[in-house]
Each structure stands twice: as structure tokens, then as C-alpha cells.
Amino acid sequence: MINVGEKSVTRRECLARGSFTAKASTIDAIRTGRLPKGNVLPLAEAAGILAVKKTSEILPLCHPLPVDAASISFEFDETSVTAFCRVTAHAKTGVEMEALSGVTAALLCIYDLAKGIDPELELHSIHLLEKSGGKSGTWTRGSATQAPQDRTQSAKPSSWSEVHVAVITLSDRCARGEAEDRSGPALCAHLKTIGAKEIKSAILPDDAEALRKEVMKLIESGTELILTTGGTGVGPRDITPETLESLRGKLIPGFGELIRAEGLKKTPLSPLSRAEAYLIHGRLVISLPGSPKGAIESIQAITHLIPHTLQIQKGASHS
């Protein structure tokens, strides 16, 4: 086994997927729980989670990991079932193999219960969609297929799909067309993977008045969540946090504290980030770092808080 003793413990997360194809009648029987051996989906979910926890017992060079959460979910079309497995852990090494084991075991469980009525079954396209944590940061496979919302998440599956989101990139060079905006598209892609549907984007210079006008325009149009990327450092043109504060927003200190705490696990420069979150006229506005890696890792650190915060703003209870 590789020695990971000198590595830092960081939040690791991985999403894997795989597919199972069969005749349309077989897929319908799986979906509706009418297989001769019963409803396979709860069993497949349990098999996938069990495989996640036992991965190191099957693969000789895999490190045993303290898994924080594992979820299995499914999507159907006429002739296939697609399984997704998301695994998170705070560990010194990644959870790729755990996620792949979970998907494979879930599909094998479906195969086991369906083989009696259909011998022409096939498992295929088992691969990673995305992973994060450690020195390599965040990786997303090409145009990653959107996965259904994890059942382990506290927010309801519809919570993200009903939210109107806007992403604003603050960069003088990008606004002038002298550099490519990579942070904005990276954030939009991440939002799609967690279920967001309505996403707007804009590129602005590091200009306080332009940012104020854009934020107020989005708020007036009904946008509930606004993410900015860029302008959170300590440079002379970094004006995002104070501009948002000038809109008489209510600071939510915990968001920025959590972003910096998670960032400190990866870089000693994290305390220089002035990422913050505000409630402005009942809308949630979050300022994120300007680098693609910093923006994605920051939003991942607080993703679990956002749907609940928005629900509270709509009058839901804290429980």
C-alpha cells in the first residue's frame, strides 16, 4: 500500500455511474417492482452502500476509509437503468474506488434478481463523473451527466431545481476579452451536477457600480441565489465583498468561515480570502474566489447549507 501518512486529512467526494441494459419489459418490471423475486431497488441500494463500506476488504491495496456518507440512486429509460453512487469522507486518500464499487454492486444486485426472466442482460459504462479533495482539487468528466439528487442530502430533491441561480464573474481582463473566463463556466457546470436548472451568467469588470447594478437587477427579476467569483482577495482591484456589503446585506459569517477553514486544509493562503455570504433583500448572495479550483472547492464546502438557507428565507422552520 502507498504510504499516505504524511498527507493531510481533507474532505473527499466522488460521484460514479454505471448502466444496466435489458429488454424494455425487464426494465419496466425492475422499475415497478414486479420481478419474480420482488422489488430489487431497495436491495440494490443496500448492496451498493455495503460495497462502499467493504471496498478495502475486496481490493488488496485500497486503504480502509472512514466513510461519512454514501448514497445510491437510479434513473430509468426504456431499455436501461443508470445507477449513481456518491461517496464522501474526510480522509488522506480519495474515495474513487468506493464509489465505483458501490455502483458495480448495485448493478450486480439488479442483474441477480433479473437474470431469471431475461438472459440478455448487460452492465456497461461504469466510470467516474467527478471527484474532489486532496492536492488535485476538483475533476469533472467531460460533459458529466447530471445525477439525481442524493438521498442522503438534507434538502429535498426538488430544492435545487426550483432555485433561480446567477453566476457573476468579476474580472477586468475577462470583461475586456483579454482572458478566458474559466471560473464562471466551472461553477455553472457544478450547479448542473447538483440539480440546478435555471442558471444565468454574466462577466463584469472589477467595478463596484457595475456589480451593484447587476446584483439589484437579478434580485428584482426574482433570482434567489447569486454567486460571484473574483474580487475577494486583498489586491487594489478586489472590491466584491465591500460592494455587496454596501447593498445593506445581512452578513452570514459562517459561510465565509467554513470556506476559509476548508481552504486552509489545501493552502496556507486561505485566510487571505474574503469570501462571504449575504442576505440582500431576501436573496442569498455569495462571493467566491476567482480561480476555478478555489471557486469550486468553496461552493462545495457550503453546498449543503444553501438549500436550507433559501428555505428559511421562504418561511420554513430551522428543524
C-alpha positions in Angstrom: 0.0 0.0 0.0 1.1 3.6 -0.7 2.2 5.4 2.4 -0.3 8.3 3.0 0.9 9.1 6.5 2.2 12.5 5.5 -0.9 13.6 3.7 -3.4 15.9 5.2 -7.0 14.8 6.0 -9.3 16.7 3.6 -12.9 16.3 2.5 -13.0 13.8 -0.3 -16.0 13.3 -2.5 -16.6 11.2 -5.6 -19.6 10.5 -7.9 -19.7 7.4 -10.1 -22.2 6.0 -12.5 -22.9 2.8 -14.4 -25.7 1.4 -16.6 -27.6 -1.9 -16.9 -29.4 -2.6 -20.2 -32.2 -5.2 -20.8 -35.4 -5.6 -22.8 -38.0 -2.9 -22.2 -40.3 -5.4 -20.4 -37.5 -6.3 -18.0 -36.7 -2.6 -17.3 -40.3 -1.9 -16.6 -40.5 -4.9 -14.2 -37.4 -3.5 -12.4 -38.8 0.0 -12.2 -42.3 -1.1 -11.0 -41.0 -3.7 -8.5 -42.7 -6.6 -10.4 -39.7 -9.0 -10.7 -40.5 -12.6 -9.6 -38.1 -12.1 -6.7 -39.6 -8.8 -5.7 -38.6 -5.2 -5.6 -34.9 -5.1 -6.4 -34.2 -1.4 -6.0 -34.0 -1.2 -2.1 -31.8 -4.3 -2.2 -29.6 -2.8 -4.9 -29.3 0.4 -2.8 -28.3 -1.6 0.2 -25.8 -3.7 -1.8 -24.2 -0.6 -3.2 -23.8 1.0 0.3 -22.4 -2.3 1.7 -19.9 -2.5 -1.1 -18.8 1.1 -0.4 -18.0 0.2 3.2 -16.2 -3.1 2.3 -14.2 -1.9 -0.7 -10.9 -2.2 1.2 -11.7 -5.8 2.0 -12.0 -6.7 -1.7 -9.2 -4.6 -3.2 -5.9 -5.5 -1.6 -4.2 -2.1 -2.0 -7.1 0.1 -1.0 -6.9 1.9 2.3 -9.8 1.5 4.8 -11.6 4.8 4.9 -13.9 6.4 7.5 -16.9 7.0 5.1 -19.0 10.0 6.1 -21.8 9.3 3.6 -22.8 7.1 0.7 -25.9 7.2 -1.4 -27.2 5.2 -4.3 -29.8 6.5 -6.7 -31.3 5.4 -10.1 -32.6 6.8 -13.4 -34.6 4.9 -16.0 -35.2 5.0 -19.7 -37.0 2.4 -21.8 -34.2 -0.2 -22.0 -31.7 0.8 -19.2 -31.2 1.6 -15.6 -28.5 4.0 -14.7 -27.1 3.9 -11.1 -25.2 6.7 -9.4 -23.1 6.4 -6.3 -21.8 9.4 -4.3 -19.4 8.9 -1.5 -17.9 11.4 0.9 -15.2 11.0 3.5 -12.7 13.1 5.5 -9.5 11.1 4.7 -5.9 11.2 3.4 -6.8 9.4 0.2 -9.7 9.5 -2.3 -12.9 7.6 -2.5 -12.9 6.8 -6.2 -12.8 3.0 -5.7 -15.6 3.2 -3.1 -17.9 5.0 -5.5 -17.1 2.6 -8.3 -17.6 -0.4 -6.0 -21.0 1.0 -4.9 -22.2 1.4 -8.5 -21.0 -2.0 -9.5 -22.6 -3.8 -6.6 -25.9 -2.1 -7.1 -26.0 -3.1 -10.8 -24.9 -6.7 -10.0 -27.8 -6.9 -7.4 -30.2 -5.9 -10.1 -28.6 -8.4 -12.5 -29.0 -11.2 -9.9 -32.8 -10.6 -9.5 -33.5 -10.0 -13.2 -31.5 -12.8 -14.8 -34.3 -15.3 -14.2 -36.6 -13.5 -16.7 -34.0 -12.1 -19.1 -30.7 -13.8 -20.0 -29.6 -10.9 -22.3 -28.5 -8.5 -19.6 -25.5 -6.2 -19.8 -23.6 -4.0 -17.4 -21.6 -1.2 -19.0 -20.2 2.4 -18.9 -19.1 2.2 -15.3 -17.0 5.3 -14.7 -16.3 8.4 -12.5 -18.3 11.6 -13.2 -16.5 13.8 -10.7 -14.2 13.9 -7.7 -12.8 16.5 -5.3 -10.4 16.8 -2.5 -6.7 16.4 -2.0 -3.9 18.2 -3.9 -5.6 17.5 -7.3 -8.6 19.5 -6.3 -11.8 19.1 -8.4 -12.1 17.0 -11.5 -15.2 16.6 -13.7 -15.5 14.1 -16.5 -16.1 15.9 -19.8 -19.7 17.0 -20.0 -20.7 15.0 -16.9 -24.2 13.6 -17.0 -26.4 15.2 -14.3 -27.0 12.8 -11.5 -30.2 12.8 -9.5 -30.1 14.4 -6.1 -28.6 12.2 -3.4 -31.0 10.6 -0.9 -28.6 11.4 1.9 -28.8 15.1 1.4 -31.0 17.0 3.8 -32.6 19.1 1.1 -35.4 17.7 -0.9 -34.6 16.6 -4.5 -36.6 19.5 -5.9 -34.9 22.2 -3.8 -32.1 22.9 -6.3 -34.2 22.5 -9.5 -36.6 25.2 -8.2 -33.9 27.8 -7.5 -33.1 30.5 -9.9 -29.3 30.9 -9.9 -27.0 33.5 -11.4 -23.2 33.4 -11.6 -21.2 36.7 -12.0 -17.6 36.6 -12.9 -15.6 39.7 -11.8 -12.5 40.2 -13.9 -11.2 43.3 -15.8 -9.3 41.1 -18.2 -12.2 38.7 -18.9 -14.6 41.7 -19.3 -12.3 43.2 -21.9 -11.9 39.8 -23.8 -8.2 39.5 -22.9 -8.6 36.3 -20.9 -11.0 33.4 -20.9 -13.5 33.1 -18.1 -13.0 29.6 -16.6 -14.4 30.1 -13.1 -17.9 31.1 -14.2 -18.4 28.1 -16.5 -16.9 25.8 -13.9 -19.4 27.0 -11.3 -22.3 26.6 -13.8 -21.2 23.1 -14.6 -21.1 22.2 -10.9 -24.5 23.7 -10.3 -25.9 21.5 -13.0 -24.4 18.3 -11.5 -26.3 19.0 -8.2 -29.6 19.6 -9.9 -29.8 23.4 -10.6 -31.8 24.0 -13.8 -32.2 27.8 -14.2 -28.7 29.3 -14.4 -27.8 32.7 -15.7 -24.2 34.0 -16.1 -22.5 37.3 -16.7 -19.0 38.8 -16.8 -18.3 42.2 -15.3 -15.1 44.3 -14.7 -13.9 44.8 -11.2 -16.2 47.8 -10.9 -18.4 48.5 -7.8 -21.2 50.3 -9.6 -21.5 47.7 -12.3 -21.7 44.9 -9.7 -24.3 46.8 -7.6 -26.5 47.3 -10.7 -26.2 43.7 -11.8 -27.0 42.3 -8.4 -30.0 44.5 -7.9 -31.3 43.7 -11.5 -31.0 40.0 -10.7 -32.8 40.4 -7.3 -35.6 42.4 -8.9 -36.0 39.6 -11.6 -36.6 37.0 -8.9 -33.1 35.4 -8.8 -32.8 33.7 -5.4 -29.2 32.7 -5.4 -26.3 34.9 -6.8 -22.8 33.6 -6.8 -19.9 35.9 -7.6 -16.4 34.7 -8.5 -13.4 37.0 -8.3 -12.6 40.2 -6.4 -12.3 38.5 -2.9 -8.6 38.9 -2.5 -6.6 41.8 -1.0 -5.5 43.4 -4.2 -6.3 47.1 -5.1 -9.0 46.0 -7.6 -10.6 43.4 -5.3 -13.8 45.1 -4.3 -16.5 42.4 -4.3 -17.2 41.9 -0.5 -17.4 45.6 0.3 -19.6 46.3 -2.7 -22.1 43.6 -1.6 -21.9 44.9 1.9 -22.8 48.4 0.6 -26.2 47.0 -0.5 -27.1 46.8 3.1 -26.9 43.0 3.2 -27.1 40.8 6.3 -23.7 39.1 6.7 -23.9 35.3 7.3 -20.4 34.8 8.9 -20.5 31.0 9.0 -20.3 30.7 5.2 -17.0 32.6 4.9 -15.6 30.9 8.0 -16.4 27.5 6.6 -14.9 28.3 3.2 -11.7 29.5 4.7 -11.5 26.6 7.2 -11.8 24.1 4.3 -9.4 26.1 2.1 -6.8 26.0 4.9 -6.6 22.3 4.5 -5.2 22.8 1.0 -3.3 26.1 1.1 -1.9 28.3 3.9 -3.0 31.4 2.0 -6.7 30.6 2.6 -7.1 33.3 5.3 -6.4 36.0 2.7 -9.7 35.1 1.0 -12.5 37.5 1.8 -15.3 35.2 0.6 -18.5 35.9 2.3 -22.3 35.4 2.1 -25.1 38.0 2.5 -28.8 38.1 2.5 -29.7 41.1 0.4 -33.5 41.9 0.1 -34.2 38.3 0.9 -31.8 36.8 -1.6 -28.7 34.9 -0.9 -25.5 36.4 -2.5 -22.2 34.6 -2.0 -18.8 35.9 -3.1 -16.3 33.2 -4.1 -12.7 33.2 -5.0 -11.7 33.9 -8.6 -9.8 30.8 -9.5 -11.8 27.8 -10.9 -10.3 25.5 -8.2 -10.9 28.0 -5.4 -14.5 28.7 -6.6 -15.5 25.1 -6.9 -13.9 24.0 -3.6 -15.5 26.9 -1.8 -19.0 26.2 -3.2 -18.6 22.5 -2.3 -17.8 23.5 1.3 -21.1 25.3 1.7 -23.4 23.5 -0.8 -25.2 21.6 1.9 -26.2 24.9 3.6 -27.6 26.7 0.6 -31.0 25.0 0.1 -31.8 25.2 3.8 -30.9 28.9 3.9 -33.2 29.6 1.0 -36.0 27.6 2.6 -35.6 29.5 5.8 -35.9 32.8 3.8 -39.2 31.5 2.5 -40.5 30.9 6.0 -39.6 27.3 6.7 -38.6 26.2 10.2 -35.0 25.6 11.2 -35.7 21.9 12.0 
